Amino acid sequence: MKLLSNHPTEVLILLFLIITFIQSGIDKILDWEGNLNFIKDHFKNTLLKNSVPLLLSIILILEIIAGILMLIGVYQIYTSETKGIALLGVTLSAITLIFLLIGQRLAKDYAGAMSLAVYFIITLLGVYLLNN
Protein backbone atom coordinates (compact mmCIF):
# COMPACT_ATOMS: atom_id res chain seq x y z
CA MET A 1 0.00 0.00 0.00
CA LYS A 2 2.57 2.51 -1.16
CA LEU A 3 -0.30 4.86 -1.90
CA LEU A 4 -1.43 5.21 1.70
CA SER A 5 1.97 4.88 3.31
CA ASN A 6 3.55 7.81 1.43
CA HIS A 7 0.60 10.23 1.28
CA PRO A 8 -2.16 8.91 3.56
CA THR A 9 -3.87 12.17 4.47
CA GLU A 10 -3.88 13.52 0.93
CA VAL A 11 -5.24 10.28 -0.52
CA LEU A 12 -7.94 9.89 2.13
CA ILE A 13 -9.09 13.48 1.60
CA LEU A 14 -9.11 12.88 -2.16
CA LEU A 15 -11.13 9.68 -1.76
CA PHE A 16 -13.63 11.47 0.50
CA LEU A 17 -14.07 14.28 -2.02
CA ILE A 18 -14.17 11.92 -5.02
CA ILE A 19 -17.04 10.00 -3.42
CA THR A 20 -18.80 13.23 -2.46
CA PHE A 21 -18.57 14.95 -5.84
CA ILE A 22 -18.95 11.95 -8.16
CA GLN A 23 -21.96 10.64 -6.19
CA SER A 24 -23.55 14.09 -6.24
CA GLY A 25 -22.99 14.41 -9.98
CA ILE A 26 -24.36 10.94 -10.68
CA ASP A 27 -27.41 11.69 -8.53
CA LYS A 28 -28.06 14.85 -10.55
CA ILE A 29 -27.77 12.90 -13.81
CA LEU A 30 -29.98 9.99 -12.71
CA ASP A 31 -32.64 12.20 -11.10
CA TRP A 32 -32.34 15.44 -13.04
CA GLU A 33 -36.06 16.32 -12.76
CA GLY A 34 -36.23 15.60 -9.04
CA ASN A 35 -33.12 17.66 -8.34
CA LEU A 36 -34.31 20.46 -10.62
CA ASN A 37 -37.72 20.63 -8.94
CA PHE A 38 -36.15 20.63 -5.47
CA ILE A 39 -33.67 23.38 -6.39
CA LYS A 40 -36.33 25.46 -8.16
CA ASP A 41 -38.44 25.36 -5.01
CA HIS A 42 -35.39 26.10 -2.85
CA PHE A 43 -34.55 29.24 -4.86
CA LYS A 44 -38.08 30.42 -5.71
CA ASN A 45 -37.69 33.61 -3.66
CA THR A 46 -34.20 34.56 -4.84
CA LEU A 47 -32.54 36.32 -7.74
CA LEU A 48 -31.53 32.87 -9.02
CA LYS A 49 -35.08 31.58 -9.58
CA ASN A 50 -34.99 31.99 -13.36
CA SER A 51 -31.48 30.56 -13.76
CA VAL A 52 -31.85 27.31 -11.85
CA PRO A 53 -31.49 24.87 -14.79
CA LEU A 54 -28.35 26.63 -16.05
CA LEU A 55 -26.81 26.92 -12.60
CA LEU A 56 -27.60 23.30 -11.74
CA SER A 57 -25.96 22.25 -15.03
CA ILE A 58 -22.86 24.27 -14.16
CA ILE A 59 -22.64 22.70 -10.70
CA LEU A 60 -23.09 19.24 -12.23
CA ILE A 61 -20.26 19.82 -14.72
CA LEU A 62 -17.96 21.23 -12.02
CA GLU A 63 -18.66 18.28 -9.70
CA ILE A 64 -17.94 15.68 -12.38
CA ILE A 65 -14.79 17.43 -13.63
CA ALA A 66 -13.49 17.90 -10.07
CA GLY A 67 -14.17 14.24 -9.27
CA ILE A 68 -12.43 13.02 -12.41
CA LEU A 69 -9.42 15.27 -11.81
CA MET A 70 -9.11 14.01 -8.24
CA LEU A 71 -9.44 10.39 -9.42
CA ILE A 72 -6.63 10.97 -11.93
CA GLY A 73 -4.73 12.72 -9.14
CA VAL A 74 -4.91 9.66 -6.88
CA TYR A 75 -3.56 7.56 -9.73
CA GLN A 76 -0.72 10.03 -10.31
CA ILE A 77 0.16 10.10 -6.62
CA TYR A 78 0.32 6.32 -6.69
CA THR A 79 2.35 6.03 -9.89
CA SER A 80 4.64 9.06 -9.86
CA GLU A 81 3.98 10.88 -6.57
CA THR A 82 3.03 14.03 -8.49
CA LYS A 83 0.19 16.07 -7.05
CA GLY A 84 -0.63 18.67 -9.72
CA ILE A 85 -3.82 17.14 -11.12
CA ALA A 86 -5.07 16.26 -7.64
CA LEU A 87 -4.46 19.85 -6.53
CA LEU A 88 -6.39 21.12 -9.55
CA GLY A 89 -9.32 18.84 -8.70
CA VAL A 90 -9.37 19.83 -5.03
CA THR A 91 -9.15 23.52 -5.95
CA LEU A 92 -12.08 23.11 -8.34
CA SER A 93 -13.94 21.38 -5.50
CA ALA A 94 -13.33 24.39 -3.27
CA ILE A 95 -14.61 26.76 -5.95
CA THR A 96 -17.70 24.58 -6.44
CA LEU A 97 -18.36 24.64 -2.69
CA ILE A 98 -18.10 28.43 -2.70
CA PHE A 99 -20.70 28.55 -5.49
CA LEU A 100 -22.95 26.26 -3.45
CA LEU A 101 -22.42 28.44 -0.37
CA ILE A 102 -23.46 31.54 -2.30
CA GLY A 103 -26.64 29.76 -3.34
CA GLN A 104 -27.43 28.60 0.17
CA ARG A 105 -26.90 32.08 1.58
CA LEU A 106 -29.10 33.67 -1.11
CA ALA A 107 -31.82 31.11 -0.34
CA LYS A 108 -31.41 31.98 3.35
CA ASP A 109 -30.75 28.31 4.08
CA TYR A 110 -28.29 29.01 6.85
CA ALA A 111 -28.25 25.42 8.12
CA GLY A 112 -27.42 24.22 4.60
CA ALA A 113 -24.71 26.84 4.30
CA MET A 114 -23.28 25.79 7.65
CA SER A 115 -23.18 22.12 6.60
CA LEU A 116 -21.05 23.11 3.58
CA ALA A 117 -18.43 24.45 5.99
CA VAL A 118 -17.43 20.91 6.96
CA TYR A 119 -16.78 20.00 3.33
CA PHE A 120 -14.96 23.27 2.75
CA ILE A 121 -12.61 22.74 5.71
CA ILE A 122 -11.72 19.26 4.49
CA THR A 123 -11.21 20.65 0.97
CA LEU A 124 -8.96 23.46 2.21
CA LEU A 125 -6.88 20.94 4.13
CA GLY A 126 -6.53 19.00 0.87
CA VAL A 127 -5.46 22.16 -0.99
CA TYR A 128 -2.93 22.92 1.72
CA LEU A 129 -1.43 19.42 1.81
CA LEU A 130 -1.34 18.98 -1.96
CA ASN A 131 0.22 22.41 -2.42
CA ASN A 132 3.23 21.49 -0.24
KEMIFI-488895 format. One line per field, with one value per atom (N, C-alpha, C, O): residue number from 1; residue in one letter; atom name; y negated, x negated, z negated. Coordinates in pm, whole numbers. Layout:
resi: [NUM  ...]
resn: [a  ...]
name: [CA  ...]
yy: [Y  ...]
xx: [X  ...]
zz: [Z  ...]
//
This chain:
resi: [1  1  1  1  2  2  2  2  3  3  3  3  4  4  4  4  5  5  5  5  6  6  6  6  7  7  7  7  8  8  8  8  9  9  9  9  10  10  10  10  11  11  11  11  12  12  12  12  13  13  13  13  14  14  14  14  15  15  15  15  16  16  16  16  17  17  17  17  18  18  18  18  19  19  19  19  20  20  20  20  21  21  21  21  22  22  22  22  23  23  23  23  24  24  24  24  25  25  25  25  26  26  26  26  27  27  27  27  28  28  28  28  29  29  29  29  30  30  30  30  31  31  31  31  32  32  32  32  33  33  33  33  34  34  34  34  35  35  35  35  36  36  36  36  37  37  37  37  38  38  38  38  39  39  39  39  40  40  40  40  41  41  41  41  42  42  42  42  43  43  43  43  44  44  44  44  45  45  45  45  46  46  46  46  47  47  47  47  48  48  48  48  49  49  49  49  50  50  50  50  51  51  51  51  52  52  52  52  53  53  53  53  54  54  54  54  55  55  55  55  56  56  56  56  57  57  57  57  58  58  58  58  59  59  59  59  60  60  60  60  61  61  61  61  62  62  62  62  63  63  63  63  64  64  64  64  65  65  65  65  66  66  66  66  67  67  67  67  68  68  68  68  69  69  69  69  70  70  70  70  71  71  71  71  72  72  72  72  73  73  73  73  74  74  74  74  75  75  75  75  76  76  76  76  77  77  77  77  78  78  78  78  79  79  79  79  80  80  80  80  81  81  81  81  82  82  82  82  83  83  83  83  84  84  84  84  85  85  85  85  86  86  86  86  87  87  87  87  88  88  88  88  89  89  89  89  90  90  90  90  91  91  91  91  92  92  92  92  93  93  93  93  94  94  94  94  95  95  95  95  96  96  96  96  97  97  97  97  98  98  98  98  99  99  99  99  100  100  100  100  101  101  101  101  102  102  102  102  103  103  103  103  104  104  104  104  105  105  105  105  106  106  106  106  107  107  107  107  108  108  108  108  109  109  109  109  110  110  110  110  111  111  111  111  112  112  112  112  113  113  113  113  114  114  114  114  115  115  115  115  116  116  116  116  117  117  117  117  118  118  118  118  119  119  119  119  120  120  120  120  121  121  121  121  122  122  122  122  123  123  123  123  124  124  124  124  125  125  125  125  126  126  126  126  127  127  127  127  128  128  128  128  129  129  129  129  130  130  130  130  131  131  131  131  132  132  132  132]
resn: [m  m  m  m  k  k  k  k  l  l  l  l  l  l  l  l  s  s  s  s  n  n  n  n  h  h  h  h  p  p  p  p  t  t  t  t  e  e  e  e  v  v  v  v  l  l  l  l  i  i  i  i  l  l  l  l  l  l  l  l  f  f  f  f  l  l  l  l  i  i  i  i  i  i  i  i  t  t  t  t  f  f  f  f  i  i  i  i  q  q  q  q  s  s  s  s  g  g  g  g  i  i  i  i  d  d  d  d  k  k  k  k  i  i  i  i  l  l  l  l  d  d  d  d  w  w  w  w  e  e  e  e  g  g  g  g  n  n  n  n  l  l  l  l  n  n  n  n  f  f  f  f  i  i  i  i  k  k  k  k  d  d  d  d  h  h  h  h  f  f  f  f  k  k  k  k  n  n  n  n  t  t  t  t  l  l  l  l  l  l  l  l  k  k  k  k  n  n  n  n  s  s  s  s  v  v  v  v  p  p  p  p  l  l  l  l  l  l  l  l  l  l  l  l  s  s  s  s  i  i  i  i  i  i  i  i  l  l  l  l  i  i  i  i  l  l  l  l  e  e  e  e  i  i  i  i  i  i  i  i  a  a  a  a  g  g  g  g  i  i  i  i  l  l  l  l  m  m  m  m  l  l  l  l  i  i  i  i  g  g  g  g  v  v  v  v  y  y  y  y  q  q  q  q  i  i  i  i  y  y  y  y  t  t  t  t  s  s  s  s  e  e  e  e  t  t  t  t  k  k  k  k  g  g  g  g  i  i  i  i  a  a  a  a  l  l  l  l  l  l  l  l  g  g  g  g  v  v  v  v  t  t  t  t  l  l  l  l  s  s  s  s  a  a  a  a  i  i  i  i  t  t  t  t  l  l  l  l  i  i  i  i  f  f  f  f  l  l  l  l  l  l  l  l  i  i  i  i  g  g  g  g  q  q  q  q  r  r  r  r  l  l  l  l  a  a  a  a  k  k  k  k  d  d  d  d  y  y  y  y  a  a  a  a  g  g  g  g  a  a  a  a  m  m  m  m  s  s  s  s  l  l  l  l  a  a  a  a  v  v  v  v  y  y  y  y  f  f  f  f  i  i  i  i  i  i  i  i  t  t  t  t  l  l  l  l  l  l  l  l  g  g  g  g  v  v  v  v  y  y  y  y  l  l  l  l  l  l  l  l  n  n  n  n  n  n  n  n]
name: [N  CA  C  O  N  CA  C  O  N  CA  C  O  N  CA  C  O  N  CA  C  O  N  CA  C  O  N  CA  C  O  N  CA  C  O  N  CA  C  O  N  CA  C  O  N  CA  C  O  N  CA  C  O  N  CA  C  O  N  CA  C  O  N  CA  C  O  N  CA  C  O  N  CA  C  O  N  CA  C  O  N  CA  C  O  N  CA  C  O  N  CA  C  O  N  CA  C  O  N  CA  C  O  N  CA  C  O  N  CA  C  O  N  CA  C  O  N  CA  C  O  N  CA  C  O  N  CA  C  O  N  CA  C  O  N  CA  C  O  N  CA  C  O  N  CA  C  O  N  CA  C  O  N  CA  C  O  N  CA  C  O  N  CA  C  O  N  CA  C  O  N  CA  C  O  N  CA  C  O  N  CA  C  O  N  CA  C  O  N  CA  C  O  N  CA  C  O  N  CA  C  O  N  CA  C  O  N  CA  C  O  N  CA  C  O  N  CA  C  O  N  CA  C  O  N  CA  C  O  N  CA  C  O  N  CA  C  O  N  CA  C  O  N  CA  C  O  N  CA  C  O  N  CA  C  O  N  CA  C  O  N  CA  C  O  N  CA  C  O  N  CA  C  O  N  CA  C  O  N  CA  C  O  N  CA  C  O  N  CA  C  O  N  CA  C  O  N  CA  C  O  N  CA  C  O  N  CA  C  O  N  CA  C  O  N  CA  C  O  N  CA  C  O  N  CA  C  O  N  CA  C  O  N  CA  C  O  N  CA  C  O  N  CA  C  O  N  CA  C  O  N  CA  C  O  N  CA  C  O  N  CA  C  O  N  CA  C  O  N  CA  C  O  N  CA  C  O  N  CA  C  O  N  CA  C  O  N  CA  C  O  N  CA  C  O  N  CA  C  O  N  CA  C  O  N  CA  C  O  N  CA  C  O  N  CA  C  O  N  CA  C  O  N  CA  C  O  N  CA  C  O  N  CA  C  O  N  CA  C  O  N  CA  C  O  N  CA  C  O  N  CA  C  O  N  CA  C  O  N  CA  C  O  N  CA  C  O  N  CA  C  O  N  CA  C  O  N  CA  C  O  N  CA  C  O  N  CA  C  O  N  CA  C  O  N  CA  C  O  N  CA  C  O  N  CA  C  O  N  CA  C  O  N  CA  C  O  N  CA  C  O  N  CA  C  O  N  CA  C  O  N  CA  C  O  N  CA  C  O  N  CA  C  O  N  CA  C  O  N  CA  C  O  N  CA  C  O  N  CA  C  O  N  CA  C  O  N  CA  C  O  N  CA  C  O  N  CA  C  O  N  CA  C  O  N  CA  C  O  N  CA  C  O]
yy: [119  0  -125  -210  -134  -251  -379  -483  -370  -486  -549  -670  -468  -521  -542  -626  -471  -488  -616  -674  -660  -781  -909  -1014  -903  -1023  -990  -1011  -939  -891  -999  -979  -1113  -1217  -1272  -1289  -1299  -1352  -1255  -1296  -1127  -1028  -1009  -997  -1006  -989  -1109  -1092  -1229  -1348  -1339  -1366  -1302  -1288  -1186  -1211  -1071  -968  -1018  -993  -1088  -1147  -1242  -1234  -1329  -1428  -1364  -1407  -1263  -1192  -1131  -1146  -1062  -1000  -1107  -1091  -1216  -1323  -1384  -1396  -1422  -1495  -1404  -1440  -1287  -1195  -1146  -1141  -1110  -1064  -1175  -1149  -1298  -1409  -1432  -1457  -1425  -1441  -1330  -1356  -1207  -1094  -1107  -1079  -1149  -1169  -1274  -1257  -1381  -1485  -1431  -1465  -1348  -1290  -1192  -1198  -1104  -999  -1053  -996  -1163  -1220  -1370  -1452  -1403  -1544  -1619  -1726  -1563  -1632  -1651  -1758  -1548  -1560  -1666  -1748  -1666  -1766  -1906  -2001  -1916  -2046  -2102  -2220  -2018  -2063  -2106  -2208  -2029  -2063  -2198  -2283  -2215  -2338  -2457  -2566  -2437  -2546  -2595  -2715  -2500  -2536  -2605  -2702  -2555  -2610  -2756  -2836  -2789  -2924  -3010  -3111  -2971  -3042  -3188  -3268  -3223  -3361  -3435  -3528  -3394  -3456  -3510  -3488  -3581  -3632  -3518  -3539  -3401  -3287  -3208  -3114  -3242  -3158  -3129  -3021  -3221  -3199  -3133  -3100  -3112  -3056  -2917  -2865  -2858  -2731  -2620  -2556  -2595  -2487  -2510  -2416  -2631  -2663  -2646  -2584  -2700  -2692  -2548  -2509  -2470  -2330  -2254  -2167  -2287  -2225  -2260  -2174  -2384  -2427  -2353  -2305  -2343  -2270  -2124  -2067  -2063  -1924  -1906  -1814  -1991  -1982  -2001  -1927  -2099  -2123  -2003  -1963  -1945  -1828  -1710  -1646  -1682  -1568  -1594  -1504  -1713  -1743  -1736  -1678  -1794  -1790  -1645  -1608  -1565  -1424  -1348  -1270  -1370  -1302  -1347  -1265  -1477  -1527  -1467  -1431  -1458  -1401  -1252  -1200  -1182  -1039  -1020  -932  -1101  -1097  -1133  -1074  -1230  -1272  -1160  -1146  -1080  -966  -869  -819  -844  -756  -812  -738  -942  -1003  -999  -976  -1021  -1010  -870  -852  -771  -632  -597  -527  -645  -603  -689  -638  -819  -906  -1004  -1084  -998  -1088  -1235  -1322  -1264  -1403  -1439  -1355  -1565  -1607  -1715  -1763  -1754  -1867  -1851  -1941  -1737  -1714  -1703  -1753  -1637  -1626  -1765  -1794  -1849  -1985  -2062  -2136  -2046  -2112  -2067  -2149  -1937  -1884  -1933  -1968  -1936  -1983  -2133  -2179  -2208  -2352  -2376  -2463  -2299  -2311  -2272  -2329  -2175  -2138  -2255  -2281  -2324  -2439  -2549  -2609  -2574  -2676  -2635  -2718  -2509  -2458  -2476  -2516  -2447  -2464  -2611  -2642  -2700  -2843  -2881  -2956  -2829  -2855  -2803  -2871  -2683  -2626  -2710  -2730  -2760  -2844  -2973  -3015  -3033  -3154  -3125  -3203  -3013  -2976  -2955  -3002  -2885  -2860  -2989  -3006  -3079  -3208  -3291  -3353  -3292  -3367  -3309  -3383  -3177  -3111  -3122  -3076  -3183  -3198  -3062  -3047  -2964  -2831  -2827  -2771  -2886  -2901  -2768  -2750  -2676  -2542  -2470  -2403  -2482  -2422  -2484  -2414  -2615  -2684  -2638  -2617  -2622  -2579  -2436  -2405  -2350  -2212  -2208  -2117  -2305  -2311  -2343  -2310  -2407  -2445  -2323  -2329  -2213  -2091  -2044  -2011  -2040  -2000  -2098  -2059  -2225  -2327  -2316  -2333  -2290  -2274  -2156  -2166  -2045  -1926  -1957  -1917  -2029  -2065  -2157  -2139  -2255  -2346  -2272  -2303  -2176  -2094  -2019  -2007  -1967  -1900  -1995  -1959  -2116  -2216  -2243  -2247  -2262  -2292  -2178  -2202  -2056  -1942  -1914  -1881  -1926  -1898  -2010  -1989  -2127  -2241  -2241  -2321  -2156  -2149  -2032  -2012]
xx: [-83  0  -86  -75  -172  -257  -175  -217  -57  30  63  49  106  143  24  31  -84  -197  -275  -332  -279  -355  -273  -328  -145  -60  79  179  86  216  322  436  287  387  439  559  348  388  481  584  444  524  660  761  665  794  885  1005  830  909  959  1076  871  911  1022  1120  1011  1113  1247  1352  1242  1363  1430  1551  1351  1407  1451  1550  1377  1417  1556  1644  1575  1704  1813  1921  1783  1880  1923  2042  1826  1857  1908  2002  1848  1895  2037  2123  2062  2196  2298  2407  2264  2355  2384  2498  2281  2299  2385  2474  2357  2436  2582  2673  2604  2741  2814  2931  2744  2806  2839  2942  2753  2777  2894  2982  2895  2998  3134  3237  3137  3264  3265  3285  3242  3234  3363  3357  3478  3606  3630  3672  3604  3623  3533  3578  3406  3312  3353  3349  3392  3431  3554  3557  3652  3772  3739  3790  3655  3615  3542  3570  3447  3367  3453  3437  3542  3633  3714  3728  3767  3844  3755  3797  3634  3539  3505  3486  3498  3455  3570  3545  3694  3808  3818  3879  3761  3769  3637  3611  3552  3420  3401  3482  3292  3254  3222  3222  3194  3153  3270  3248  3393  3508  3523  3570  3485  3499  3377  3379  3273  3148  3118  3009  3212  3185  3136  3036  3200  3149  3005  2925  2972  2835  2738  2632  2771  2681  2664  2554  2771  2760  2672  2595  2682  2596  2450  2362  2423  2286  2230  2117  2309  2264  2238  2138  2327  2309  2177  2101  2150  2026  1904  1806  1909  1796  1772  1658  1880  1866  1801  1710  1847  1794  1648  1564  1617  1479  1387  1279  1430  1349  1325  1213  1430  1417  1321  1239  1332  1243  1098  1007  1078  942  882  764  962  911  884  788  967  944  812  733  791  663  549  441  575  473  431  312  526  491  402  304  438  356  215  117  204  72  -9  -130  56  -16  -70  -182  10  -32  -145  -240  -137  -235  -360  -469  -346  -464  -483  -576  -395  -398  -389  -437  -330  -303  -162  -72  -144  -19  55  159  6  63  208  289  244  382  474  586  427  507  533  644  431  446  548  630  543  639  782  873  800  932  983  1101  896  937  967  1060  889  915  1049  1126  1078  1208  1321  1429  1295  1394  1422  1537  1317  1333  1415  1502  1387  1461  1608  1697  1633  1770  1843  1960  1775  1836  1867  1967  1782  1810  1936  2020  1949  2070  2194  2297  2183  2295  2326  2443  2223  2242  2316  2407  2277  2346  2495  2580  2525  2664  2739  2851  2678  2743  2769  2874  2673  2690  2801  2881  2804  2910  3049  3147  3055  3182  3216  3321  3126  3141  3152  3221  3084  3075  2945  2844  2950  2829  2777  2656  2868  2825  2753  2652  2808  2742  2607  2511  2599  2471  2370  2253  2417  2328  2277  2162  2361  2318  2210  2127  2210  2105  1968  1865  1969  1843  1756  1634  1818  1743  1669  1550  1740  1678  1568  1463  1593  1496  1368  1258  1381  1261  1178  1056  1243  1172  1105  991  1175  1121  1001  900  1010  896  775  662  800  688  624  502  706  653  571  463  622  546  412  308  416  293  190  74  236  143  91  -27  177  134  48  -24  55  -22  -163  -247  -189  -323  -403  -517]
zz: [0  0  0  -88  100  116  117  66  175  190  55  37  -39  -170  -261  -351  -241  -331  -302  -394  -177  -143  -155  -189  -127  -128  -184  -116  -307  -356  -369  -328  -425  -447  -316  -298  -223  -93  -21  33  -20  52  -14  56  -145  -213  -189  -170  -191  -160  -16  11  76  216  231  303  167  176  121  180  9  -50  49  71  109  202  334  393  380  502  482  566  371  342  333  389  264  246  379  408  461  584  696  767  712  816  784  872  658  619  641  690  605  624  773  811  854  998  1057  1137  1018  1068  1025  1103  901  853  938  970  972  1055  1195  1251  1249  1381  1377  1463  1278  1271  1231  1268  1154  1110  1138  1048  1265  1304  1267  1207  1302  1276  1127  1084  1049  904  844  763  884  834  881  804  1007  1062  989  955  965  894  751  703  683  547  545  461  637  639  682  628  777  816  697  674  620  501  398  333  384  285  317  225  445  486  540  605  514  571  528  599  415  366  377  300  470  484  625  714  642  774  872  993  819  902  959  1037  923  958  1107  1143  1192  1336  1400  1518  1323  1376  1322  1345  1252  1185  1279  1247  1393  1479  1526  1526  1563  1605  1490  1506  1375  1260  1212  1173  1213  1174  1273  1233  1400  1503  1478  1491  1443  1416  1296  1299  1190  1070  1104  1061  1182  1223  1298  1268  1393  1472  1382  1394  1293  1202  1111  1088  1059  970  1043  990  1162  1238  1277  1262  1325  1363  1241  1248  1130  1007  964  930  966  927  1016  968  1147  1241  1221  1222  1204  1181  1054  1051  949  824  840  782  916  942  1018  984  1119  1193  1098  1104  1011  914  821  791  774  688  765  712  890  973  990  979  1015  1031  902  906  790  662  645  599  682  669  765  727  889  989  992  1014  971  986  871  872  773  657  697  623  812  849  804  803  767  705  784  738  899  972  1011  990  1068  1112  991  993  886  764  705  661  704  653  737  682  867  955  923  916  903  870  736  723  636  503  507  441  582  595  664  622  768  834  738  744  652  550  457  423  416  327  394  332  521  595  607  592  634  644  511  509  402  269  241  177  288  270  349  299  472  549  475  468  420  345  221  187  155  37  74  2  185  230  250  208  313  334  204  188  111  -17  -93  -155  -89  -158  -92  -161  41  111  81  72  66  34  -114  -159  -190  -335  -405  -506  -347  -408  -488  -444  -605  -685  -739  -754  -768  -812  -698  -719  -576  -460  -433  -400  -448  -430  -535  -505  -658  -765  -740  -770  -685  -660  -551  -551  -459  -358  -418  -361  -535  -599  -629  -618  -667  -696  -572  -577  -459  -333  -292  -241  -316  -275  -358  -304  -485  -571  -524  -513  -498  -449  -315  -291  -229  -97  -111  -43  -200  -221  -277  -241  -364  -413  -297  -290  -206  -87  -1  45  20  99  32  98  -98  -172  -159  -128  -184  -181  -40  -22  58  196  253  350  194  242  181  222  87  24  77  36]
//
